[in-house]
Amino acid sequence: DNADLTQADLSAAYLIKADLRKATLVDADLTQAVLSEANLADANLEGAELMDSYLHGANLKGVVNLTCDQIELANFDKDTVFPDYITIQWTEDGYFECCEK
């Protein structure tokens, strides 16, 4: 809870089911990090690098400063919970469209 991970290098970190509620992940490198089923509720992801990260089943409810540009570089599934201002529309062929409100 409330961890300050500003600019942390968490690339390829194994963080399955990690409790990162309210964490500050500003400019953190989460490239290839495995965050499946992690709880990132109310975290700040401003500028965080999510390239090839795994967010399957992760809880991103209440996350601030998350953009579609970041999401489009990550791997996730229909069980991933996004903040209210992000909408994911799945297509029949398994692709998605990300929209910011």
C-alpha positions in Angstrom: 0.0 0.0 0.0 1.3 3.5 -1.0 4.7 2.2 -2.2 6.7 4.9 -4.0 8.2 3.2 -7.0 8.8 6.4 -9.0 11.3 5.6 -11.9 11.7 2.0 -10.5 13.2 -0.6 -12.9 10.7 -3.4 -12.6 11.3 -4.8 -16.1 10.7 -8.5 -16.3 9.7 -8.5 -12.6 7.4 -11.3 -11.5 4.6 -9.5 -9.6 1.7 -12.0 -9.9 -1.1 -11.1 -7.4 1.1 -8.3 -6.0 -0.6 -5.7 -3.8 0.3 -2.4 -5.4 -2.7 -0.4 -4.3 -2.1 3.3 -4.3 1.5 2.8 -5.5 3.3 5.6 -7.2 4.7 4.1 -10.4 5.4 7.4 -12.2 7.9 6.8 -15.0 8.5 3.2 -13.8 9.8 0.6 -16.3 7.3 -2.3 -16.3 8.5 -3.7 -19.6 7.7 -7.4 -19.7 6.7 -7.3 -16.0 4.2 -10.0 -15.1 1.4 -8.3 -13.2 -1.3 -10.9 -13.7 -4.0 -10.6 -11.1 -2.1 -7.8 -9.4 -4.0 -5.2 -7.4 -3.1 -1.8 -8.8 -6.2 0.0 -7.5 -5.8 3.8 -7.2 -2.1 3.6 -8.4 -0.5 6.4 -10.4 0.9 5.1 -13.7 1.9 8.4 -15.2 4.6 7.8 -17.8 5.0 4.1 -16.8 6.4 1.9 -19.5 4.0 -1.1 -20.1 5.6 -2.5 -23.2 4.9 -6.3 -23.3 3.8 -6.3 -19.7 1.2 -8.9 -18.6 -1.9 -7.4 -17.0 -4.2 -10.5 -17.3 -6.9 -10.3 -14.6 -5.2 -7.2 -13.0 -7.3 -4.7 -11.0 -6.6 -1.2 -12.4 -9.8 0.3 -10.9 -9.2 3.9 -9.9 -5.7 4.0 -11.5 -4.8 7.6 -12.5 -2.8 8.8 -15.5 -3.2 5.7 -17.5 -3.5 6.2 -21.3 -4.6 4.1 -24.3 -1.1 4.6 -25.7 0.3 2.7 -22.6 -2.5 0.0 -22.7 -2.0 -0.7 -26.4 1.6 -1.9 -25.7 0.5 -4.3 -22.9 -1.0 -7.8 -22.8 -4.3 -8.1 -21.0 -7.6 -10.0 -21.2 -11.3 -9.6 -20.6 -10.7 -10.2 -16.8 -8.5 -7.1 -16.6 -10.4 -4.3 -14.7 -9.7 -0.8 -16.1 -10.4 2.6 -14.6 -13.8 4.1 -15.4 -12.3 6.6 -17.9 -10.9 3.8 -20.1 -13.2 1.7 -22.3 -12.0 -1.5 -24.0 -14.2 -2.7 -26.9 -13.3 -6.2 -28.0 -13.7 -7.2 -31.6 -14.8 -10.6 -32.8 -11.3 -11.5 -34.0 -9.8 -10.9 -30.6 -8.5 -7.4 -31.1 -9.6 -4.4 -29.1 -10.1 -0.7 -29.3 -9.2 1.5 -26.4 -11.0 4.7 -25.8 -10.4 7.4 -23.1 -13.3 9.3 -21.8 
